[in-house]
Amino acid sequence: MSQSSTTAFRRLGLGAAVAAAALALTACASGGTPAGTESAAPDPAEETLEIAYISFAVANTYDEPMLAAAQEVAAANNANITVFDGNLDPDLQADLIQDVIASGQYDGIITQPIYGPSIVDVVGEAIAAGITVVNIDQILGDDFTTGKTQVDGLSANVVFVPYELGLKFGEQTVEACASKDLDPCNVAYLHDVKASAIGVALWDGFTEATKGSPVTVVAEGETFYNPAAAQTAVADILTAHPEVQLIATSDQGLQGAFLALEATGASPSDFLFVGYGGSQWGQGKVAAGEVFADVLQAPATEGRLGTEALIKALRGEGDQGDIDPFADFPNNGVITKDTASQFTGEWVG
């Protein structure tokens, strides 16, 4: 997940709801209803749906296309989306969901967790209150190795799996080292937030994929999803570990790595790079041959699929279950120089 550090604040959009109530017509002095004049039940397909979108951070380049795709689907299906900004604060996100429940104004909720375990209970409260809930992007639960639904009553689950992302990331690192016959292959691994559950799952997948290979992690750092922080971390690493041959990190981390090399006059061509995020920046660098590979993330696809699933559930088509957002992407969602032309980055980077 791409995240930027901003001051937590609440952006509640609880406006007055517009209710459409069918008026029963009575035409007899006795109070009876003449045959053929009974009110028809409203068509669910014609009712305007009210959806609460619980963002992890509105001011974020990764969230922007996800939210935009959700809004586009909603607009095309007679639904309104009200955005609530969790602003990277799990406790605030839980409070926002409680506010949505208490308002009684929403038919459905889309959750985009900051930290899935922290909102499991309140999502359960929303479902118990009769609100249809769909989860997108991050795992809603405490098992980061599976995309299977972990909350009873959830109407759909459209997520990436951090452990699987780490596996692909590690596999591409092994491939990159093999492309230069490096043994050992000295790697600098930059976590985004090392202690986070997502960061741990990514690292676990990476280490599993690289186990028994020439990949040797000689240095670690953190990016905090921030190219400037990554630039500092990479500069420090390369000073302390001039033996580094490959840098593995998120797209924001790689941006910082390129900045660090530019500042020191070093040539990026002297290093291998493997990234994840699948941003427009990352896709372009892979296409140009400057980054060996980049593992896809697809925020716009998740926003579209999640909102479509929620609307189907609300229109009476039942729960939509677990939906793999990467099912239709080529090469198992891995961008290489040979496959780069088949991808379009869904976020800026």
C-alpha positions as CSV (number, residue, x, y, z in Angstrom):
1,M,0.0,0.0,0.0
2,S,1.3,3.4,-0.9
3,Q,0.9,5.8,2.0
4,S,2.0,9.4,2.8
5,S,2.3,10.9,6.2
6,T,-0.2,13.7,6.9
7,T,-1.8,15.0,10.1
8,A,-4.8,13.0,11.1
9,F,-8.1,14.7,10.6
10,R,-11.7,13.7,10.1
11,R,-13.5,14.4,6.9
12,L,-17.1,13.5,7.7
13,G,-19.6,14.0,5.0
14,L,-22.8,13.2,6.7
15,G,-25.2,15.3,4.8
16,A,-29.0,15.1,5.0
17,A,-30.2,11.9,3.3
18,V,-33.0,12.2,0.7
19,A,-35.6,9.5,1.2
20,A,-38.1,8.6,-1.5
21,A,-41.3,7.3,0.1
22,A,-44.1,5.8,-2.0
23,L,-47.4,7.5,-1.3
24,A,-50.4,5.1,-1.0
25,L,-53.5,6.5,-2.7
26,T,-56.9,6.0,-1.1
27,A,-59.9,7.1,-3.0
28,C,-62.9,5.8,-1.1
29,A,-64.8,7.6,1.7
30,S,-64.9,4.3,3.5
31,G,-61.1,4.1,3.5
32,G,-61.0,1.1,1.1
33,T,-58.6,0.9,-1.8
34,P,-60.2,0.4,-5.2
35,A,-59.0,-2.5,-7.2
36,G,-56.2,-1.6,-9.6
37,T,-55.0,1.5,-7.6
38,E,-52.7,-0.3,-5.1
39,S,-49.2,1.3,-4.8
40,A,-46.5,-0.6,-6.7
41,A,-43.5,-1.6,-4.6
42,P,-40.4,0.6,-5.5
43,D,-38.0,-1.1,-8.0
44,P,-34.7,-1.6,-6.1
45,A,-32.9,-0.9,-9.4
46,E,-34.3,2.6,-9.4
47,E,-33.5,3.5,-5.8
48,T,-30.6,5.8,-5.2
49,L,-28.0,4.0,-3.1
50,E,-26.0,5.7,-0.4
51,I,-22.5,4.4,0.0
52,A,-19.9,5.3,2.6
53,Y,-16.3,5.0,1.3
54,I,-13.8,4.6,4.2
55,S,-10.5,5.7,2.7
56,F,-7.2,4.9,4.3
57,A,-5.9,8.4,3.2
58,V,-7.5,10.7,0.7
59,A,-4.4,12.7,0.1
60,N,-2.5,9.8,-1.4
61,T,-1.5,9.0,-5.0
62,Y,-2.4,5.3,-4.6
63,D,-5.9,6.0,-3.2
64,E,-6.8,8.6,-5.8
65,P,-7.4,6.2,-8.8
66,M,-9.1,3.7,-6.5
67,L,-11.6,6.3,-5.3
68,A,-12.0,7.8,-8.8
69,A,-12.9,4.3,-10.2
70,A,-15.4,3.7,-7.3
71,Q,-17.0,7.1,-8.0
72,E,-17.3,6.4,-11.7
73,V,-19.0,3.1,-11.1
74,A,-21.4,4.6,-8.5
75,A,-22.3,7.5,-10.9
76,A,-23.2,5.0,-13.6
77,N,-25.4,3.0,-11.3
78,N,-27.6,5.5,-9.5
79,A,-25.4,5.5,-6.3
80,N,-23.9,8.3,-4.2
81,I,-20.5,7.9,-2.6
82,T,-19.6,9.9,0.6
83,V,-15.9,9.8,1.4
84,F,-14.6,9.4,5.0
85,D,-10.9,10.0,5.4
86,G,-9.1,7.6,7.8
87,N,-5.9,9.6,7.2
88,L,-3.6,6.7,8.2
89,D,-5.1,6.5,11.6
90,P,-6.7,3.0,12.3
91,D,-8.5,4.3,15.4
92,L,-10.0,7.1,13.4
93,Q,-11.1,4.6,10.7
94,A,-13.0,2.6,13.4
95,D,-14.7,5.8,14.7
96,L,-15.7,6.8,11.2
97,I,-17.4,3.4,10.6
98,Q,-19.2,3.8,13.9
99,D,-20.4,7.2,12.8
100,V,-21.7,5.8,9.6
101,I,-23.6,3.1,11.5
102,A,-25.1,5.6,13.9
103,S,-26.2,7.9,11.1
104,G,-28.6,5.4,9.6
105,Q,-28.1,7.0,6.2
106,Y,-26.1,4.4,4.3
107,D,-27.0,1.3,2.4
108,G,-23.5,0.1,2.0
109,I,-19.9,0.6,3.1
110,I,-16.6,0.2,1.2
111,T,-13.7,-0.4,3.6
112,Q,-10.1,0.2,2.6
113,P,-8.3,-0.7,5.8
114,I,-5.2,0.9,7.2
115,Y,-4.7,-2.0,9.5
116,G,-7.3,-4.7,9.0
117,P,-7.5,-6.3,12.5
118,S,-8.3,-2.9,14.0
119,I,-11.7,-2.6,12.2
120,V,-12.9,-6.2,12.1
121,D,-15.2,-5.7,15.1
122,V,-16.8,-2.5,14.0
123,V,-17.3,-3.9,10.5
124,G,-19.1,-6.8,12.2
125,E,-21.3,-4.2,13.9
126,A,-22.1,-2.6,10.6
127,I,-23.1,-6.0,9.1
128,A,-25.2,-6.8,12.1
129,A,-27.0,-3.4,11.7
130,G,-28.0,-4.4,8.2
131,I,-25.4,-2.5,6.2
132,T,-23.9,-4.2,3.2
133,V,-20.1,-4.1,3.4
134,V,-17.4,-4.8,0.8
135,N,-13.7,-4.7,1.5
136,I,-11.0,-3.6,-1.0
137,D,-7.2,-3.4,-1.3
138,Q,-6.0,-4.3,2.2
139,I,-6.6,-7.5,4.2
140,L,-9.6,-7.2,6.6
141,G,-8.4,-9.6,9.2
142,D,-5.2,-10.8,10.7
143,D,-4.0,-13.4,8.2
144,F,-1.9,-11.6,5.5
145,T,-1.2,-14.7,3.6
146,T,-4.6,-15.2,2.0
147,G,-7.2,-13.2,0.0
148,K,-10.0,-15.3,1.5
149,T,-12.8,-13.4,3.4
150,Q,-12.1,-13.3,7.2
151,V,-15.2,-11.6,8.4
152,D,-18.6,-13.4,8.4
153,G,-21.3,-11.6,6.4
154,L,-18.9,-9.6,4.2
155,S,-20.5,-9.2,0.8
156,A,-17.3,-9.1,-1.3
157,N,-13.5,-9.0,-0.8
158,V,-11.2,-7.5,-3.4
159,V,-7.7,-7.4,-2.1
160,F,-4.0,-8.0,-2.8
161,V,-2.2,-10.5,-0.6
162,P,1.0,-9.0,1.0
163,Y,2.6,-12.4,1.3
164,E,2.0,-13.3,-2.3
165,L,3.3,-9.9,-3.4
166,G,6.5,-10.6,-1.4
167,L,6.8,-14.0,-3.1
168,K,6.7,-12.4,-6.6
169,F,9.0,-9.7,-5.4
170,G,11.5,-12.2,-4.2
171,E,11.2,-14.4,-7.3
172,Q,12.0,-11.4,-9.5
173,T,15.0,-10.5,-7.3
174,V,16.4,-14.0,-7.9
175,E,15.8,-13.7,-11.6
176,A,17.6,-10.3,-11.7
177,C,20.6,-11.7,-9.9
178,A,20.7,-14.7,-12.3
179,S,20.5,-12.3,-15.3
180,K,24.0,-11.0,-14.3
181,D,25.3,-14.4,-12.9
182,L,25.8,-12.8,-9.5
183,D,26.7,-15.3,-6.8
184,P,26.5,-14.0,-4.1
185,C,24.1,-11.3,-5.1
186,N,24.4,-8.5,-2.5
187,V,21.0,-6.9,-2.0
188,A,19.8,-3.8,-0.2
189,Y,16.2,-4.4,0.9
190,L,14.2,-1.3,1.8
191,H,11.0,-2.0,3.8
192,D,8.3,0.7,3.6
193,V,7.3,0.3,7.3
194,K,9.3,-2.6,8.7
195,A,7.2,-3.2,11.8
196,S,3.8,-3.1,10.0
197,A,1.8,-6.2,9.5
198,I,2.0,-5.7,5.7
199,G,5.7,-5.1,5.9
200,V,6.3,-8.3,7.8
201,A,4.2,-10.3,5.4
202,L,6.0,-8.9,2.4
203,W,9.4,-9.7,4.0
204,D,8.2,-13.2,4.9
205,G,7.2,-13.8,1.2
206,F,10.5,-12.3,-0.1
207,T,12.7,-14.4,2.2
208,E,10.8,-17.6,1.3
209,A,11.2,-16.9,-2.4
210,T,14.9,-16.1,-2.1
211,K,15.8,-18.9,0.3
212,G,18.6,-21.1,-1.0
213,S,19.4,-18.7,-3.8
214,P,22.5,-16.4,-4.3
215,V,20.4,-13.5,-2.9
216,T,22.1,-12.1,0.2
217,V,20.5,-9.2,2.0
218,V,23.5,-7.2,3.2
219,A,21.6,-4.0,4.2
220,E,18.1,-3.0,5.2
221,G,16.4,0.4,5.4
222,E,12.9,2.0,5.5
223,T,11.2,4.3,3.0
224,F,7.9,5.2,4.8
225,Y,6.5,5.3,1.3
226,N,8.4,8.5,0.8
227,P,11.0,9.0,-2.0
228,A,12.9,11.6,0.1
229,A,13.2,9.3,3.1
230,A,14.3,6.5,0.7
231,Q,16.9,8.8,-0.8
232,T,18.5,9.3,2.6
233,A,18.3,5.6,3.4
234,V,19.9,4.5,0.2
235,A,22.7,7.1,0.4
236,D,23.5,5.8,3.9
237,I,23.4,2.2,2.8
238,L,25.7,2.7,-0.2
239,T,28.2,4.5,2.0
240,A,28.2,1.7,4.5
241,H,27.9,-1.1,2.0
242,P,29.6,-0.3,-1.3
243,E,29.3,-4.0,-2.2
244,V,25.5,-3.6,-2.8
245,Q,24.6,-4.8,-6.3
246,L,20.8,-4.8,-6.3
247,I,18.2,-2.6,-4.6
248,A,14.8,-4.1,-3.8
249,T,11.9,-1.9,-2.6
250,S,8.6,-0.3,-3.5
251,D,8.3,2.2,-6.4
252,Q,8.6,5.1,-4.0
253,G,11.7,3.5,-2.6
254,L,13.2,3.1,-6.1
255,Q,12.5,6.7,-6.9
256,G,14.5,7.6,-3.8
257,A,17.3,5.3,-4.9
258,F,17.6,6.9,-8.3
259,L,17.7,10.3,-6.6
260,A,20.5,9.1,-4.2
261,L,22.5,7.8,-7.1
262,E,22.0,11.0,-9.1
263,A,23.2,13.1,-6.1
264,T,26.4,11.1,-5.8
265,G,27.1,11.0,-9.5
266,A,26.8,7.2,-9.5
267,S,25.2,5.5,-12.5
268,P,22.0,3.6,-12.1
269,S,23.3,1.2,-14.8
270,D,25.8,-0.1,-12.3
271,F,23.0,-1.5,-10.2
272,L,20.0,-3.8,-10.5
273,F,16.6,-2.7,-9.3
274,V,13.4,-4.7,-8.5
275,G,10.3,-2.9,-7.4
276,Y,6.6,-3.4,-6.5
277,G,3.7,-1.1,-7.0
278,G,3.2,-1.2,-10.7
279,S,2.9,2.6,-10.9
280,Q,3.2,4.6,-14.1
281,W,6.7,5.5,-13.0
282,G,7.6,1.9,-12.3
283,Q,6.1,0.6,-15.6
284,G,8.1,3.3,-17.5
285,K,11.4,2.4,-15.8
286,V,10.9,-1.3,-16.6
287,A,10.0,-0.5,-20.2
288,A,13.1,1.5,-20.5
289,G,15.3,-1.3,-19.1
290,E,16.3,0.7,-16.0
291,V,14.4,-1.5,-13.6
292,F,14.6,-5.2,-14.0
293,A,11.0,-6.0,-12.9
294,D,8.1,-4.5,-11.0
295,V,5.2,-6.4,-9.3
296,L,1.8,-5.0,-10.1
297,Q,-0.6,-3.3,-7.7
298,A,-3.9,-2.2,-9.2
299,P,-5.8,0.3,-7.1
300,A,-8.2,1.4,-9.9
301,T,-9.1,-2.2,-10.7
302,E,-9.8,-2.8,-7.0
303,G,-12.0,0.3,-6.7
304,R,-14.0,-0.6,-9.8
305,L,-14.5,-4.3,-8.9
306,G,-15.3,-3.5,-5.3
307,T,-17.9,-0.9,-6.1
308,E,-19.5,-3.1,-8.8
309,A,-19.7,-6.0,-6.2
310,L,-21.3,-3.8,-3.6
311,I,-23.9,-2.4,-6.0
312,K,-24.8,-6.0,-7.2
313,A,-25.2,-7.1,-3.6
314,L,-27.4,-4.1,-2.8
315,R,-29.5,-4.6,-6.0
316,G,-30.4,-8.1,-4.8
317,E,-27.8,-10.2,-6.7
318,G,-26.4,-11.7,-3.5
319,D,-22.9,-11.8,-2.0
320,Q,-20.1,-11.6,-4.6
321,G,-17.5,-13.5,-2.5
322,D,-13.7,-13.3,-3.0
323,I,-12.7,-11.5,-6.2
324,D,-9.1,-11.6,-7.5
325,P,-8.2,-8.2,-8.9
326,F,-5.2,-9.6,-10.8
327,A,-7.1,-12.4,-12.6
328,D,-7.2,-10.6,-15.9
329,F,-3.6,-9.2,-15.9
330,P,-0.9,-10.8,-18.0
331,N,2.2,-12.6,-16.7
332,N,0.8,-13.1,-13.2
333,G,0.9,-9.4,-12.6
334,V,4.7,-9.1,-13.0
335,I,6.0,-6.3,-15.3
336,T,9.2,-7.2,-17.1
337,K,10.8,-5.5,-20.1
338,D,9.2,-8.1,-22.3
339,T,5.8,-7.6,-20.9
340,A,5.8,-3.9,-20.0
341,S,3.9,-2.9,-23.1
342,Q,1.0,-5.1,-21.9
343,F,0.5,-3.0,-18.7
344,T,-0.7,0.5,-17.9
345,G,0.2,1.9,-14.5
346,E,-2.9,2.6,-12.5
347,W,-1.4,5.3,-10.3
348,V,1.3,7.9,-10.6
349,G,3.8,6.5,-8.1
